């Protein structure tokens, strides 16, 4: 899944899967509880997969889900 949003700084990217962590953004109000990505990662890992994120400020973000073939 990819978007063309504001992107995530590399220093914050390593923390986005931590429960209750929310990326700081100057231009917008922070929404949500910071649980969605941590829950998604837990579910994916419970199925033997992994969730990866790649992002650059101003370039959007890309999330890739890897699941084992059964």
TAVEN-V131245 format. One record per residue. N is the residue number from 0. RES is the residue in one small letter. D_CENTER is the distance of its C-alpha to the mean C-alpha in Angstrom with 1 decimal. Layout:
n=N res=RES d_center=D_CENTER
n=N res=RES d_center=D_CENTER
This chain:
n=0 res=x d_center=10.3
n=1 res=x d_center=10.5
n=2 res=x d_center=11.4
n=3 res=x d_center=13.8
n=4 res=x d_center=12.6
n=5 res=x d_center=13.0
n=6 res=x d_center=10.3
n=7 res=x d_center=8.9
n=8 res=x d_center=11.6
n=9 res=x d_center=11.8
n=10 res=x d_center=13.0
n=11 res=x d_center=10.0
n=12 res=x d_center=7.4
n=13 res=x d_center=9.0
n=14 res=x d_center=8.6
n=15 res=x d_center=5.2
n=16 res=x d_center=6.1
n=17 res=x d_center=9.5
n=18 res=x d_center=11.1
n=19 res=x d_center=12.1
n=20 res=x d_center=10.3
n=21 res=x d_center=10.0
n=22 res=x d_center=9.7
n=23 res=x d_center=13.4
n=24 res=x d_center=14.7
n=25 res=x d_center=18.4
n=26 res=x d_center=19.1
n=27 res=x d_center=17.5
n=28 res=x d_center=17.7
n=29 res=x d_center=14.8
n=30 res=x d_center=14.3
n=31 res=x d_center=13.2
n=32 res=x d_center=13.3
n=33 res=x d_center=9.8
n=34 res=x d_center=10.2
n=35 res=x d_center=8.4
n=36 res=x d_center=5.3
n=37 res=x d_center=8.1
n=38 res=x d_center=10.6
n=39 res=x d_center=9.1
n=40 res=x d_center=8.9
n=41 res=x d_center=12.4
n=42 res=x d_center=13.8
n=43 res=x d_center=12.9
n=44 res=x d_center=14.3
n=45 res=x d_center=17.2
n=46 res=x d_center=18.1
n=47 res=x d_center=18.2
n=48 res=x d_center=15.2
n=49 res=x d_center=12.0
n=50 res=x d_center=8.4
n=51 res=x d_center=7.6
n=52 res=x d_center=5.7
n=53 res=x d_center=8.4
n=54 res=x d_center=9.1
n=55 res=x d_center=12.3
n=56 res=x d_center=13.6
n=57 res=x d_center=15.6
n=58 res=x d_center=14.4
n=59 res=x d_center=11.3
n=60 res=x d_center=8.1
n=61 res=x d_center=8.3
n=62 res=x d_center=6.6
n=63 res=x d_center=9.6
n=64 res=x d_center=11.0
n=65 res=x d_center=14.1
n=66 res=x d_center=16.8
n=67 res=x d_center=20.3
n=68 res=x d_center=23.1
n=69 res=x d_center=25.6
